[in-house]
Amino acid sequence: HVQLVESGGGLVQPGGSLRLSCTASDATARYCMAWFRQAPGKERETVARMTIGVGGGTKHYSDSVLGRFTISLDDPKNTVLLQMDNLKPKDTAMYYCAKRVGRRCVGLRAPSDFPYWGQGTQVTVS
């Protein structure tokens, strides 16, 4: 059973930065890691995805975070990072990491595409 543990959320002023971490309990040859967020009263949406492993390296970002957020892999620690810069109040949400084993990220956008989830970490920009 895959476990994902997140950390790094908090309160930050507009224009500030935060870095989220997601550490997985397993290691597989190829997988898609994604960061989602969900604000109160809104649907969960993907903000960044990254294919890792065989044929990996491709990154995808939503239009709302492109140029401000960066997804990356800290390979030795089996940890995926989300660096968030120039944060805006509209970025306030619960952030979740998610994993889909054995697939590249192409075509994977919906929460239902990912069977494994972290517990979530709150990001508040105010």
MIVEX-588198 format. One record per residue (C-alpha): chain; x, y, z. Coordinates in pm, 1 decimal. Each point is the difference from the previous one (the first is absolute). Layout:
<rs>
 unit       c1       c2       c3
    A        X        Y        Z
...
</rs>
This chain:
<rs>
 unit       c1       c2       c3
    A      0.0      0.0      0.0
    A    144.7    336.1   -105.8
    A     15.1    272.7    262.5
    A     60.3    366.7    -76.2
    A    101.7    241.9    274.4
    A    -17.8    373.0    -63.1
    A    151.7    295.2    178.9
    A     79.1    365.7    -51.2
    A   -329.4    186.4      3.8
    A    -64.6    312.3    203.1
    A    -96.6    365.4      2.0
    A    180.6    240.5   -230.9
    A    -51.5    355.2   -119.3
    A    -82.4     75.9   -364.9
    A    315.1    -10.8   -209.0
    A    164.2   -246.8    235.1
    A    119.6   -355.9    -55.9
    A    -58.7   -345.0    143.2
    A    136.7   -341.4    -85.5
    A   -210.9   -310.9     40.3
    A    146.6   -349.8     28.9
    A   -154.9   -338.3    -68.2
    A    191.2   -314.6     97.4
    A   -112.2   -336.8   -133.8
    A     41.2   -327.7    185.4
    A     73.3   -199.7   -316.0
    A    228.0     23.2   -302.8
    A   -120.8   -104.5   -344.2
    A    149.6      7.8   -347.1
    A   -242.9    253.0   -145.2
    A   -276.8    204.4    151.9
    A   -183.7    328.9    -13.1
    A      8.2    231.5    299.8
    A   -245.4    285.6     19.2
    A    -87.3    286.9    225.1
    A   -367.2     92.5     35.7
    A   -167.7    271.0    200.4
    A   -349.0     54.8    128.4
    A   -137.7    328.5    127.8
    A   -317.8     12.9    212.3
    A   -307.3    -48.1   -214.8
    A    201.9    -84.4   -309.6
    A     95.6   -317.2   -180.6
    A    340.4   -157.5     39.7
    A    225.1    112.4   -285.0
    A    340.8   -104.5   -123.3
    A    274.9    261.6     11.2
    A    312.1   -195.6    -96.6
    A     93.8   -347.7   -123.2
    A    328.9   -173.6    -67.6
    A     84.7   -334.3   -159.0
    A    279.7   -171.7    189.2
    A    209.4   -299.2    -97.8
    A     24.9   -172.0   -336.1
    A    -88.4    254.7   -269.3
    A    -52.8    262.9    267.3
    A     89.2    363.9     49.0
    A   -303.2    160.9   -162.6
    A   -174.0    259.4    215.7
    A   -346.9    147.4    -34.5
    A   -145.8    308.6    166.3
    A   -342.2    157.9     12.3
    A    -28.2    343.7   -155.2
    A    -70.9    152.5    339.5
    A    342.7    -95.3    141.4
    A    220.2    -10.8   -311.1
    A    314.3    203.9     58.1
    A    -53.3     13.7    377.2
    A      1.2   -364.6    112.3
    A    268.2   -260.1    -69.2
    A    -31.0   -374.9     50.4
    A    320.2   -198.0     46.0
    A    140.1   -326.5    135.1
    A    243.1    -43.2    287.4
    A     95.3   -347.4   -117.7
    A    210.3   -128.2    290.5
    A   -281.6     82.5    237.8
    A   -276.6   -134.0   -226.6
    A   -162.3    338.3     50.6
    A   -185.8    224.0   -241.9
    A     14.2    372.2     65.7
    A   -230.3    284.4    -96.9
    A    173.8    335.9     15.7
    A   -260.4    276.0      7.5
    A    116.0    355.8    -65.9
    A   -184.1    330.7    -33.1
    A   -293.2   -144.4    188.2
    A   -338.3    166.4    -32.6
    A   -309.8    -10.1    222.1
    A   -171.4   -212.3   -266.8
    A    259.9   -271.5     66.9
    A   -149.0    -55.5    344.5
    A   -113.1   -362.4     18.5
    A     70.0   -344.2    140.4
    A    276.3   -151.3   -209.6
    A     24.3   -374.7    -64.2
    A    259.5   -215.4   -171.9
    A   -116.3   -302.2   -195.5
    A    163.4   -294.5   -175.2
    A    -83.5   -224.8   -291.6
    A    235.1   -295.3    -41.7
    A    108.0   -134.1   -338.4
    A   -124.8    290.6   -210.9
    A    133.3    319.3   -148.1
    A   -191.3    313.7     90.9
    A   -131.7     63.2   -350.2
    A   -379.8    -18.4     17.2
    A    -14.2    -16.7    379.4
    A   -174.2    306.1    143.8
    A   -300.6   -104.4    202.3
    A     17.3    -98.5    367.3
    A   -149.9   -335.1    -99.3
    A    311.4    -71.3   -209.3
    A    210.5    -27.0    317.4
    A    -52.9   -282.0    251.4
    A    249.9    114.8    262.6
    A    -25.4    325.7    194.2
    A    175.5    189.2    273.8
    A   -183.7    139.1    300.5
    A      8.5    359.0   -124.3
    A    175.2    312.6    122.5
    A   -160.4    343.0     36.6
    A    139.8    299.6   -186.5
    A   -138.7    340.0     95.3
    A    104.3    317.9   -178.6
    A   -113.6    308.0    186.2
</rs>
